[in-house]
């Protein structure tokens, strides 16, 4: 037996709302899966080696690809092409 629904505008609106929520949920799951692919860095082996005194110079690649936010950070750190402005600051005078 299947669910029997009323044939009215409110039911149609509810069906549309449920479909929209499912679509958004599926998109969210897909994006989460894409962001979390790969393996943890540092790996457990690297943690164990560090705990025993090893010096890790470079971590093993986690397979997640380049960080899309890293380019923005590097771009923000570039020095400005404009020279620093020449401006006067107020000098504090001690009143007697």
Secondary structure in CASP SS format (residue, H / E / C, confidence):
PFRMAT SS
TARGET T0000
AUTHOR 0000-0000-0000
METHOD secondary structure of the structure
MODEL  1
X C 1.00
X C 1.00
X C 1.00
X C 1.00
X C 1.00
X C 1.00
X C 1.00
X C 1.00
X H 1.00
X H 1.00
X H 1.00
X H 1.00
X H 1.00
X H 1.00
X H 1.00
X H 1.00
X H 1.00
X H 1.00
X H 1.00
X H 1.00
X H 1.00
X H 1.00
X H 1.00
X H 1.00
X H 1.00
X H 1.00
X H 1.00
X H 1.00
X H 1.00
X H 1.00
X H 1.00
X H 1.00
X H 1.00
X H 1.00
X H 1.00
X C 1.00
X C 1.00
X C 1.00
X C 1.00
X C 1.00
X C 1.00
X C 1.00
X C 1.00
X H 1.00
X H 1.00
X H 1.00
X H 1.00
X H 1.00
X H 1.00
X H 1.00
X H 1.00
X C 1.00
X C 1.00
X C 1.00
X C 1.00
X C 1.00
X C 1.00
X C 1.00
X C 1.00
X C 1.00
X C 1.00
X C 1.00
X C 1.00
X C 1.00
X C 1.00
X C 1.00
X C 1.00
X C 1.00
X C 1.00
X H 1.00
X H 1.00
X H 1.00
X H 1.00
X H 1.00
X H 1.00
X H 1.00
X H 1.00
X C 1.00
X C 1.00
X C 1.00
X C 1.00
X C 1.00
X C 1.00
X C 1.00
X C 1.00
X C 1.00
X C 1.00
X C 1.00
X C 1.00
X C 1.00
X C 1.00
X C 1.00
X C 1.00
X C 1.00
X C 1.00
X C 1.00
END
